[in-house]
Structure formats: structure tokens, C-alpha cells
Amino acid sequence: MRQIHKEIFHDEFNERNKDFFAKLVNPFSEETIINKIARESGYIRDSHIVRKIIEAWEQGKNIFVVYGLGHLNNHKTMLEKKLLENT
């Protein structure tokens, strides 16, 4: 495990490093490929959520969405793009 860790992260494994996993899955970081995977995973999730919002809107349903600020910005951009395509 220590060898794989060193190969992937170019650093020695430190079991006392409590921030390691938090940094590892941070989609705003550029340190590792795992950060890129986290970012892409978030984009896929946001795209799915926006598709469901649009489906509900087109069916005439009332929509109430609660998400964090990072998702809000992505959703807003995607929804604005879709609305502009339909005008």
C-alpha cells in the first residue's frame, strides 16, 4: 500500500495526515488525478440534476431545489444555456 501510495501521490504515506483525504477528493484542487475524477463526477451529477429540473419544468411542475453554492453556480449556468437555446 505504501508503495502504491508513493507511485500515485509522489509522497510517503503518513497515517497522521488528517487532511490528506479531504484534499484528495476536493474537486477544486489540481494536485492529483483523483481531484479531476471528483470534478468530473460532480459535473455528471450536476448535468443529471439539471436534466431532471428541465423535465419537471416542461411538465409544468413547481420546482424547489436545495443545493450548495458550488452546485448552484453550475446549475445556473447550465439552465441559462438551455433557456437561451429555447428562445
N, CA, C and O atoms as CSV, one atom per row, in Angstrom:
chain,resi,resn,atom,element,x,y,z
A,1,MET,N,N,0.829,-1.184,0.000
A,1,MET,CA,C,0.000,0.000,0.000
A,1,MET,C,C,0.876,1.252,0.000
A,1,MET,O,O,0.597,2.215,-0.713
A,2,ARG,N,N,1.927,1.226,0.800
A,2,ARG,CA,C,2.812,2.397,0.855
A,2,ARG,C,C,3.486,2.628,-0.494
A,2,ARG,O,O,3.669,3.774,-0.904
A,3,GLN,N,N,3.852,1.569,-1.177
A,3,GLN,CA,C,4.490,1.709,-2.485
A,3,GLN,C,C,3.514,2.289,-3.509
A,3,GLN,O,O,3.873,3.177,-4.281
A,4,ILE,N,N,2.288,1.788,-3.513
A,4,ILE,CA,C,1.270,2.306,-4.439
A,4,ILE,C,C,0.993,3.773,-4.137
A,4,ILE,O,O,0.877,4.591,-5.049
A,5,HIS,N,N,0.889,4.100,-2.852
A,5,HIS,CA,C,0.662,5.493,-2.454
A,5,HIS,C,C,1.771,6.393,-2.999
A,5,HIS,O,O,1.497,7.463,-3.541
A,6,LYS,N,N,3.013,5.959,-2.853
A,6,LYS,CA,C,4.151,6.763,-3.323
A,6,LYS,C,C,4.118,6.913,-4.842
A,6,LYS,O,O,4.424,7.984,-5.365
A,7,GLU,N,N,3.750,5.846,-5.551
A,7,GLU,CA,C,3.688,5.899,-7.016
A,7,GLU,C,C,2.611,6.872,-7.491
A,7,GLU,O,O,2.816,7.618,-8.449
A,8,ILE,N,N,1.482,6.860,-6.825
A,8,ILE,CA,C,0.362,7.706,-7.253
A,8,ILE,C,C,0.532,9.156,-6.816
A,8,ILE,O,O,0.302,10.080,-7.597
A,9,PHE,N,N,0.943,9.351,-5.546
A,9,PHE,CA,C,0.947,10.695,-4.972
A,9,PHE,C,C,2.338,11.302,-4.831
A,9,PHE,O,O,2.479,12.439,-4.382
A,10,HIS,N,N,3.365,10.546,-5.212
A,10,HIS,CA,C,4.757,11.035,-5.174
A,10,HIS,C,C,5.140,11.558,-3.796
A,10,HIS,O,O,5.841,12.562,-3.663
A,11,ASP,N,N,4.667,10.858,-2.781
A,11,ASP,CA,C,4.933,11.261,-1.407
A,11,ASP,C,C,4.784,10.037,-0.512
A,11,ASP,O,O,4.078,9.089,-0.857
A,12,GLU,N,N,5.447,10.062,0.630
A,12,GLU,CA,C,5.330,8.969,1.594
A,12,GLU,C,C,3.960,9.017,2.261
A,12,GLU,O,O,3.431,10.097,2.524
A,13,PHE,N,N,3.391,7.854,2.533
A,13,PHE,CA,C,2.116,7.777,3.234
A,13,PHE,C,C,2.322,8.170,4.693
A,13,PHE,O,O,3.242,7.688,5.353
A,14,ASN,N,N,1.460,9.045,5.183
A,14,ASN,CA,C,1.532,9.487,6.570
A,14,ASN,C,C,0.147,9.306,7.187
A,14,ASN,O,O,-0.776,10.070,6.907
A,15,GLU,N,N,0.020,8.282,8.032
A,15,GLU,CA,C,-1.289,7.991,8.624
A,15,GLU,C,C,-1.774,9.081,9.564
A,15,GLU,O,O,-2.942,9.086,9.952
A,16,ARG,N,N,-0.900,10.001,9.936
A,16,ARG,CA,C,-1.292,11.106,10.821
A,16,ARG,C,C,-1.802,12.330,10.051
A,16,ARG,O,O,-2.288,13.288,10.653
A,17,ASN,N,N,-1.692,12.296,8.745
A,17,ASN,CA,C,-2.127,13.424,7.916
A,17,ASN,C,C,-3.650,13.387,7.765
A,17,ASN,O,O,-4.174,12.719,6.873
A,18,LYS,N,N,-4.345,14.097,8.628
A,18,LYS,CA,C,-5.814,14.086,8.641
A,18,LYS,C,C,-6.420,14.818,7.447
A,18,LYS,O,O,-7.569,14.560,7.087
A,19,ASP,N,N,-5.681,15.707,6.840
A,19,ASP,CA,C,-6.206,16.491,5.714
A,19,ASP,C,C,-6.030,15.796,4.363
A,19,ASP,O,O,-6.538,16.276,3.350
A,20,PHE,N,N,-5.318,14.678,4.341
A,20,PHE,CA,C,-5.000,14.027,3.083
A,20,PHE,C,C,-6.248,13.704,2.264
A,20,PHE,O,O,-6.338,14.076,1.094
A,21,PHE,N,N,-7.211,13.010,2.879
A,21,PHE,CA,C,-8.395,12.597,2.130
A,21,PHE,C,C,-9.279,13.778,1.763
A,21,PHE,O,O,-9.901,13.775,0.701
A,22,ALA,N,N,-9.347,14.778,2.615
A,22,ALA,CA,C,-10.132,15.970,2.285
A,22,ALA,C,C,-9.559,16.653,1.051
A,22,ALA,O,O,-10.312,17.074,0.172
A,23,LYS,N,N,-8.242,16.768,0.975
A,23,LYS,CA,C,-7.606,17.379,-0.201
A,23,LYS,C,C,-7.759,16.485,-1.424
A,23,LYS,O,O,-7.912,16.967,-2.546
A,24,LEU,N,N,-7.715,15.193,-1.195
A,24,LEU,CA,C,-7.732,14.232,-2.285
A,24,LEU,C,C,-9.009,14.307,-3.109
A,24,LEU,O,O,-8.960,14.197,-4.334
A,25,VAL,N,N,-10.146,14.490,-2.458
A,25,VAL,CA,C,-11.425,14.491,-3.176
A,25,VAL,C,C,-11.938,15.898,-3.458
A,25,VAL,O,O,-13.064,16.062,-3.928
A,26,ASN,N,N,-11.132,16.906,-3.178
A,26,ASN,CA,C,-11.523,18.287,-3.433
A,26,ASN,C,C,-11.532,18.540,-4.941
A,26,ASN,O,O,-10.476,18.494,-5.571
A,27,PRO,N,N,-12.705,18.806,-5.537
A,27,PRO,CA,C,-12.771,18.992,-6.983
A,27,PRO,C,C,-12.114,20.285,-7.470
A,27,PRO,O,O,-11.893,20.453,-8.670
A,28,PHE,N,N,-11.804,21.193,-6.554
A,28,PHE,CA,C,-11.198,22.458,-6.955
A,28,PHE,C,C,-9.677,22.397,-6.948
A,28,PHE,O,O,-9.015,23.342,-7.377
A,29,SER,N,N,-9.127,21.302,-6.468
A,29,SER,CA,C,-7.675,21.135,-6.427
A,29,SER,C,C,-7.188,20.521,-7.735
A,29,SER,O,O,-7.935,19.819,-8.416
A,30,GLU,N,N,-5.971,20.782,-8.070
A,30,GLU,CA,C,-5.366,20.249,-9.292
A,30,GLU,C,C,-4.213,19.298,-8.980
A,30,GLU,O,O,-3.421,18.973,-9.864
A,31,GLU,N,N,-4.115,18.850,-7.725
A,31,GLU,CA,C,-2.942,18.091,-7.300
A,31,GLU,C,C,-2.861,16.694,-7.889
A,31,GLU,O,O,-1.772,16.253,-8.260
A,32,THR,N,N,-3.982,15.980,-7.988
A,32,THR,CA,C,-3.925,14.583,-8.430
A,32,THR,C,C,-5.032,14.291,-9.443
A,32,THR,O,O,-5.951,15.086,-9.638
A,33,ILE,N,N,-4.914,13.134,-10.072
A,33,ILE,CA,C,-5.943,12.680,-10.999
A,33,ILE,C,C,-7.258,12.438,-10.267
A,33,ILE,O,O,-8.331,12.545,-10.860
A,34,ILE,N,N,-7.174,12.115,-8.992
A,34,ILE,CA,C,-8.388,11.876,-8.210
A,34,ILE,C,C,-9.189,13.174,-8.073
A,34,ILE,O,O,-10.419,13.143,-8.053
A,35,ASN,N,N,-8.502,14.306,-7.981
A,35,ASN,CA,C,-9.209,15.589,-7.952
A,35,ASN,C,C,-9.967,15.796,-9.262
A,35,ASN,O,O,-11.093,16.294,-9.260
A,36,LYS,N,N,-9.352,15.414,-10.371
A,36,LYS,CA,C,-10.013,15.549,-11.672
A,36,LYS,C,C,-11.233,14.627,-11.747
A,36,LYS,O,O,-12.271,15.008,-12.287
A,37,ILE,N,N,-11.104,13.426,-11.208
A,37,ILE,CA,C,-12.237,12.494,-11.189
A,37,ILE,C,C,-13.368,13.071,-10.335
A,37,ILE,O,O,-14.535,12.988,-10.716
A,38,ALA,N,N,-13.029,13.650,-9.196
A,38,ALA,CA,C,-14.046,14.277,-8.338
A,38,ALA,C,C,-14.748,15.403,-9.080
A,38,ALA,O,O,-15.966,15.554,-8.979
A,39,ARG,N,N,-13.983,16.195,-9.826
A,39,ARG,CA,C,-14.554,17.313,-10.593
A,39,ARG,C,C,-15.499,16.792,-11.679
A,39,ARG,O,O,-16.608,17.302,-11.839
A,40,GLU,N,N,-15.055,15.775,-12.422
A,40,GLU,CA,C,-15.888,15.212,-13.489
A,40,GLU,C,C,-17.135,14.543,-12.925
A,40,GLU,O,O,-18.214,14.640,-13.510
A,41,SER,N,N,-16.991,13.867,-11.795
A,41,SER,CA,C,-18.130,13.231,-11.140
A,41,SER,C,C,-19.170,14.280,-10.749
A,41,SER,O,O,-20.370,14.069,-10.926
A,42,GLY,N,N,-18.706,15.405,-10.221
A,42,GLY,CA,C,-19.613,16.499,-9.869
A,42,GLY,C,C,-20.321,17.050,-11.092
A,42,GLY,O,O,-21.508,17.373,-11.032
A,43,TYR,N,N,-19.601,17.162,-12.208
A,43,TYR,CA,C,-20.200,17.670,-13.441
A,43,TYR,C,C,-21.288,16.721,-13.939
A,43,TYR,O,O,-22.355,17.163,-14.366
A,44,ILE,N,N,-21.017,15.424,-13.884
A,44,ILE,CA,C,-22.013,14.430,-14.313
A,44,ILE,C,C,-23.250,14.522,-13.426
A,44,ILE,O,O,-24.376,14.492,-13.923
A,45,ARG,N,N,-23.045,14.633,-12.112
A,45,ARG,CA,C,-24.163,14.752,-11.170
A,45,ARG,C,C,-24.960,16.022,-11.447
A,45,ARG,O,O,-26.190,15.989,-11.485
A,46,ASP,N,N,-24.257,17.150,-11.642
A,46,ASP,CA,C,-24.945,18.412,-11.904
A,46,ASP,C,C,-25.736,18.349,-13.209
A,46,ASP,O,O,-26.854,18.859,-13.283
A,47,SER,N,N,-25.163,17.731,-14.227
A,47,SER,CA,C,-25.869,17.604,-15.515
A,47,SER,C,C,-27.146,16.798,-15.357
A,47,SER,O,O,-28.179,17.147,-15.929
A,48,HIS,N,N,-27.082,15.729,-14.589
A,48,HIS,CA,C,-28.265,14.896,-14.358
A,48,HIS,C,C,-29.335,15.688,-13.613
A,48,HIS,O,O,-30.513,15.638,-13.968
A,49,ILE,N,N,-28.925,16.410,-12.591
A,49,ILE,CA,C,-29.872,17.210,-11.806
A,49,ILE,C,C,-30.554,18.246,-12.698
A,49,ILE,O,O,-31.768,18.432,-12.624
A,50,VAL,N,N,-29.776,18.912,-13.531
A,50,VAL,CA,C,-30.335,19.935,-14.431
A,50,VAL,C,C,-31.307,19.300,-15.420
A,50,VAL,O,O,-32.357,19.874,-15.708
A,51,ARG,N,N,-30.972,18.128,-15.942
A,51,ARG,CA,C,-31.916,17.440,-16.852
A,51,ARG,C,C,-33.241,17.167,-16.151
A,51,ARG,O,O,-34.308,17.343,-16.739
A,52,LYS,N,N,-33.170,16.735,-14.893
A,52,LYS,CA,C,-34.398,16.452,-14.137
A,52,LYS,C,C,-35.184,17.734,-13.852
A,52,LYS,O,O,-36.415,17.721,-13.881
A,53,ILE,N,N,-34.495,18.823,-13.580
A,53,ILE,CA,C,-35.164,20.110,-13.375
A,53,ILE,C,C,-35.896,20.524,-14.652
A,53,ILE,O,O,-37.051,20.947,-14.601
A,54,ILE,N,N,-35.227,20.402,-15.784
A,54,ILE,CA,C,-35.830,20.772,-17.068
A,54,ILE,C,C,-37.038,19.891,-17.374
A,54,ILE,O,O,-38.065,20.383,-17.839
A,55,GLU,N,N,-36.917,18.589,-17.114
A,55,GLU,CA,C,-38.051,17.680,-17.340
A,55,GLU,C,C,-39.261,18.104,-16.498
A,55,GLU,O,O,-40.386,18.159,-16.994
A,56,ALA,N,N,-39.011,18.401,-15.228
A,56,ALA,CA,C,-40.100,18.819,-14.345
A,56,ALA,C,C,-40.709,20.130,-14.829
A,56,ALA,O,O,-41.930,20.287,-14.824
A,57,TRP,N,N,-39.865,21.071,-15.248
A,57,TRP,CA,C,-40.314,22.369,-15.743
A,57,TRP,C,C,-41.214,22.182,-16.966
A,57,TRP,O,O,-42.280,22.789,-17.071
A,58,GLU,N,N,-40.760,21.328,-17.888
A,58,GLU,CA,C,-41.511,21.102,-19.122
A,58,GLU,C,C,-42.844,20.407,-18.853
A,58,GLU,O,O,-43.772,20.517,-19.655
A,59,GLN,N,N,-42.946,19.697,-17.738
A,59,GLN,CA,C,-44.198,19.038,-17.362
A,59,GLN,C,C,-45.104,19.982,-16.573
A,59,GLN,O,O,-46.191,19.592,-16.144
A,60,GLY,N,N,-44.656,21.219,-16.384
A,60,GLY,CA,C,-45.460,22.210,-15.688
A,60,GLY,C,C,-45.449,22.075,-14.172
A,60,GLY,O,O,-46.312,22.630,-13.491
A,61,LYS,N,N,-44.483,21.346,-13.646
A,61,LYS,CA,C,-44.414,21.143,-12.200
A,61,LYS,C,C,-43.735,22.327,-11.519
A,61,LYS,O,O,-42.907,23.018,-12.113
A,62,ASN,N,N,-44.107,22.542,-10.262
A,62,ASN,CA,C,-43.416,23.526,-9.427
A,62,ASN,C,C,-42.089,22.916,-8.995
A,62,ASN,O,O,-42.015,21.725,-8.693
A,63,ILE,N,N,-41.056,23.726,-8.968
A,63,ILE,CA,C,-39.713,23.209,-8.689
A,63,ILE,C,C,-39.115,23.949,-7.500
A,63,ILE,O,O,-39.144,25.179,-7.440
A,64,PHE,N,N,-38.579,23.193,-6.566
A,64,PHE,CA,C,-37.847,23.749,-5.426
A,64,PHE,C,C,-36.586,22.916,-5.277
A,64,PHE,O,O,-36.659,21.708,-5.051
A,65,VAL,N,N,-35.429,23.559,-5.403
A,65,VAL,CA,C,-34.155,22.854,-5.377
A,65,VAL,C,C,-33.277,23.437,-4.278
A,65,VAL,O,O,-33.159,24.656,-4.147
A,66,VAL,N,N,-32.664,22.561,-3.493
A,66,VAL,CA,C,-31.734,22.997,-2.453
A,66,VAL,C,C,-30.404,22.294,-2.693
A,66,VAL,O,O,-30.310,21.072,-2.588
A,67,TYR,N,N,-29.387,23.070,-3.013
A,67,TYR,CA,C,-28.033,22.550,-3.202
A,67,TYR,C,C,-27.046,23.593,-2.711
A,67,TYR,O,O,-27.405,24.749,-2.488
A,68,GLY,N,N,-25.805,23.175,-2.546
A,68,GLY,CA,C,-24.761,24.088,-2.095
A,68,GLY,C,C,-24.357,25.070,-3.181
A,68,GLY,O,O,-24.730,24.918,-4.345
A,69,LEU,N,N,-23.599,26.068,-2.791
A,69,LEU,CA,C,-23.214,27.161,-3.681
A,69,LEU,C,C,-22.451,26.672,-4.910
A,69,LEU,O,O,-22.693,27.154,-6.017
A,70,GLY,N,N,-21.553,25.743,-4.733
A,70,GLY,CA,C,-20.791,25.229,-5.874
A,70,GLY,C,C,-21.688,24.609,-6.922
A,70,GLY,O,O,-21.481,24.803,-8.120
A,71,HIS,N,N,-22.680,23.865,-6.476
A,71,HIS,CA,C,-23.627,23.259,-7.415
A,71,HIS,C,C,-24.540,24.329,-8.009
A,71,HIS,O,O,-24.889,24.262,-9.188
A,72,LEU,N,N,-24.923,25.301,-7.211
A,72,LEU,CA,C,-25.805,26.364,-7.682
A,72,LEU,C,C,-25.212,27.058,-8.906
A,72,LEU,O,O,-25.909,27.276,-9.897
A,73,ASN,N,N,-23.941,27.402,-8.839
A,73,ASN,CA,C,-23.308,28.092,-9.966
A,73,ASN,C,C,-23.329,27.232,-11.219
A,73,ASN,O,O,-23.599,27.735,-12.309
A,74,ASN,N,N,-23.045,25.937,-11.076
A,74,ASN,CA,C,-23.077,25.038,-12.236
A,74,ASN,C,C,-24.491,24.894,-12.775
A,74,ASN,O,O,-24.708,24.955,-13.985
A,75,HIS,N,N,-25.458,24.700,-11.872
A,75,HIS,CA,C,-26.850,24.541,-12.304
A,75,HIS,C,C,-27.344,25.790,-13.017
A,75,HIS,O,O,-28.000,25.706,-14.056
A,76,LYS,N,N,-27.023,26.953,-12.448
A,76,LYS,CA,C,-27.460,28.218,-13.039
A,76,LYS,C,C,-26.927,28.363,-14.463
A,76,LYS,O,O,-27.668,28.722,-15.378
A,77,THR,N,N,-25.651,28.085,-14.640
A,77,THR,CA,C,-25.034,28.199,-15.964
A,77,THR,C,C,-25.684,27.242,-16.951
A,77,THR,O,O,-25.998,27.630,-18.077
A,78,MET,N,N,-25.888,26.000,-16.541
A,78,MET,CA,C,-26.491,25.001,-17.432
A,78,MET,C,C,-27.938,25.362,-17.775
A,78,MET,O,O,-28.360,25.222,-18.923
A,79,LEU,N,N,-28.692,25.826,-16.779
A,79,LEU,CA,C,-30.086,26.198,-17.022
A,79,LEU,C,C,-30.190,27.421,-17.922
A,79,LEU,O,O,-31.045,27.469,-18.806
A,80,GLU,N,N,-29.328,28.409,-17.706
A,80,GLU,CA,C,-29.333,29.599,-18.568
A,80,GLU,C,C,-29.035,29.215,-20.012
A,80,GLU,O,O,-29.669,29.718,-20.940
A,81,LYS,N,N,-28.064,28.319,-20.196
A,81,LYS,CA,C,-27.722,27.874,-21.548
A,81,LYS,C,C,-28.924,27.201,-22.208
A,81,LYS,O,O,-29.229,27.463,-23.371
A,82,LYS,N,N,-29.595,26.344,-21.467
A,82,LYS,CA,C,-30.774,25.634,-22.008
A,82,LYS,C,C,-31.893,26.617,-22.330
A,82,LYS,O,O,-32.539,26.491,-23.371
A,83,LEU,N,N,-32.134,27.591,-21.458
A,83,LEU,CA,C,-33.179,28.573,-21.704
A,83,LEU,C,C,-32.866,29.417,-22.936
A,83,LEU,O,O,-33.772,29.738,-23.706
A,84,LEU,N,N,-31.604,29.781,-23.134
A,84,LEU,CA,C,-31.216,30.570,-24.307
A,84,LEU,C,C,-31.372,29.761,-25.588
A,84,LEU,O,O,-31.703,30.323,-26.633
A,85,GLU,N,N,-31.139,28.451,-25.527
A,85,GLU,CA,C,-31.311,27.590,-26.684
A,85,GLU,C,C,-32.780,27.533,-27.117
A,85,GLU,O,O,-33.084,27.372,-28.299
A,86,ASN,N,N,-33.675,27.667,-26.151
A,86,ASN,CA,C,-35.108,27.545,-26.438
A,86,ASN,C,C,-35.766,28.869,-26.802
A,86,ASN,O,O,-36.972,28.897,-27.051
A,87,THR,N,N,-35.015,29.967,-26.843
A,87,THR,CA,C,-35.643,31.254,-27.192
A,87,THR,C,C,-35.341,31.646,-28.610
A,87,THR,O,O,-35.789,32.697,-29.068
